[in-house]
Amino acid sequence: PVGVAFCYLLSGYLMELAARAMQVFYAPSGKSTPARHGWSREESLVLNQRPAEAAALYEAATFDDPGDPEPFLRLARLHRDHLASPAEAVRWYRGARETVRITPPQALAAAVELVELCRTEGRLEEAVPELRWVVANFPGTPSGDLARLDLEAVHGEERS
C-alpha cells in the first residue's frame, strides 16, 4: 500500500511539472518579450480608403512606443502616398531616424525615401542633411554613390 501511494503521488507530481512546462509554450504568462505589433488594422483602413483613421492609429502608436521606428515610417509613407502631405511625410521620416531602436537598414530606407520625396517635390536641397548622412554611413554602396552625386548636383546648383 505505501509503494502504491508513493507511485500515485509521484505520478501526480510529474504530471503537474509537465503541465507547467507545457504552459510556457501554450499559455505564456505575458511577462516575457512582448508581441510585435501587426499593423493589420491600420493597413485595412488604408485599403478601405480611410487613411486619416489609419494615420491617427499610427500616430498613437508613436506615443505608445516612441523608440520603435516602424509606426513613424508607416505614417511617413501614408502621408506621402495617400494623404498628399509631403511636409508631414518629411517630418515623420525624420522622426523615424531619431528613434532609439532604428536599425541601419531602416535608417537607410528612411533617408533614401526622404531624399526621393524631396526630389519628386523639386526640393532636393532640403534633403542635404540626409544625403550627407547616407554618404558618410554607406560609402561605396549604390545608395552612398547616388547620395554623393545628388550632393554634387545640389552644390553645383548653389554655385550657379
C-alpha positions in Angstrom: 0.0 0.0 0.0 2.8 2.5 0.8 4.5 1.8 -2.6 1.2 2.3 -4.5 0.6 5.6 -2.6 4.1 6.8 -3.4 3.8 5.9 -7.1 0.4 7.7 -7.2 1.8 10.9 -5.6 5.0 10.8 -7.8 3.0 10.4 -11.0 0.7 13.3 -9.9 3.8 15.5 -9.2 5.3 14.6 -12.5 2.1 15.4 -14.4 1.9 18.8 -12.6 5.5 19.5 -13.7 4.7 18.5 -17.3 1.6 20.7 -17.3 3.6 23.7 -16.1 6.3 23.1 -18.7 3.7 22.9 -21.5 2.0 26.1 -20.2 5.2 28.0 -21.0 4.5 27.3 -24.7 0.8 27.1 -25.0 -0.4 29.7 -22.4 2.5 32.1 -21.7 2.2 34.5 -18.8 2.8 37.6 -20.9 5.8 38.6 -18.7 8.4 37.8 -21.3 9.1 39.6 -24.6 6.0 41.5 -25.8 4.4 40.5 -29.1 5.2 42.6 -32.1 2.5 45.0 -33.4 0.9 43.6 -36.5 -0.5 46.8 -38.1 -3.3 44.8 -39.9 -6.0 47.2 -38.6 -4.2 50.2 -39.9 -3.4 48.6 -43.2 -7.1 47.6 -43.7 -8.2 51.1 -43.0 -5.8 52.3 -45.8 -7.1 49.7 -48.2 -10.7 50.7 -47.3 -9.9 54.4 -48.3 -9.8 55.6 -44.7 -6.2 56.8 -44.5 -6.9 59.6 -42.0 -8.1 57.0 -39.4 -5.0 54.9 -40.1 -2.9 57.9 -39.6 -4.5 58.5 -36.2 -3.7 55.0 -35.1 -0.1 55.1 -36.4 0.4 58.4 -34.6 -1.0 56.9 -31.3 1.5 54.1 -31.7 4.4 56.6 -31.9 3.3 57.8 -28.5 2.8 54.3 -27.1 6.4 53.2 -28.0 8.4 56.3 -29.1 11.6 54.1 -29.5 10.0 52.0 -32.3 10.7 53.4 -35.8 8.0 51.3 -37.6 5.0 53.5 -36.9 7.0 56.6 -37.8 8.0 55.0 -41.2 4.4 53.8 -41.8 3.0 57.2 -41.0 5.5 58.9 -43.3 4.6 56.6 -46.2 0.9 57.1 -45.5 1.3 60.9 -45.7 3.4 60.6 -48.9 1.3 58.0 -50.7 -2.3 58.6 -49.5 -2.7 61.9 -47.7 -0.8 64.1 -50.2 1.0 65.9 -47.4 4.8 65.8 -48.2 5.7 68.2 -45.4 4.2 65.8 -42.9 5.9 62.9 -44.6 9.3 64.6 -44.2 8.6 65.3 -40.5 7.7 61.6 -39.8 10.7 60.3 -41.8 13.0 62.5 -39.7 11.2 61.3 -36.6 11.9 57.7 -37.6 15.6 58.5 -38.0 15.7 59.8 -34.4 14.1 56.7 -32.8 16.2 54.7 -30.4 15.7 51.2 -31.9 16.1 52.1 -35.6 18.3 49.6 -37.4 20.8 50.6 -40.1 18.6 49.3 -42.9 15.6 51.1 -41.6 17.6 54.3 -41.2 18.9 54.0 -44.7 15.4 53.3 -46.1 14.1 56.4 -44.2 16.9 58.6 -45.6 16.5 57.3 -49.2 12.7 57.7 -49.1 13.0 61.2 -47.7 15.5 62.1 -50.4 13.3 60.7 -53.1 10.3 62.6 -51.7 12.3 65.8 -51.8 13.5 65.0 -55.3 9.9 64.5 -56.7 8.8 67.7 -54.9 11.6 69.6 -56.7 13.2 70.5 -53.4 16.3 68.3 -53.3 18.2 71.0 -51.3 16.0 70.2 -48.3 17.4 66.7 -48.2 21.1 67.7 -47.9 21.4 66.5 -44.2 20.1 63.1 -45.2 22.3 63.0 -48.3 25.4 63.7 -46.2 24.3 61.1 -43.7 24.0 58.4 -46.4 27.4 59.4 -47.9 29.1 59.2 -44.5 27.4 55.9 -43.4 27.2 54.0 -46.6 30.3 54.8 -48.7 31.0 52.7 -51.7 27.4 51.4 -51.9 24.9 52.2 -54.6 22.9 54.3 -52.1 26.0 56.1 -51.0 27.2 56.8 -54.5 23.8 58.1 -55.6 23.7 60.4 -52.5 27.1 61.7 -53.3 26.0 62.5 -56.9 22.9 64.2 -55.5 25.0 66.3 -53.1 27.3 67.3 -56.0 24.2 68.3 -58.1 22.8 70.4 -55.2 26.2 72.1 -54.6 26.6 72.7 -58.4 23.2 74.5 -58.5 24.2 76.6 -55.5 27.3 77.8 -57.3 25.4 78.8 -60.5 
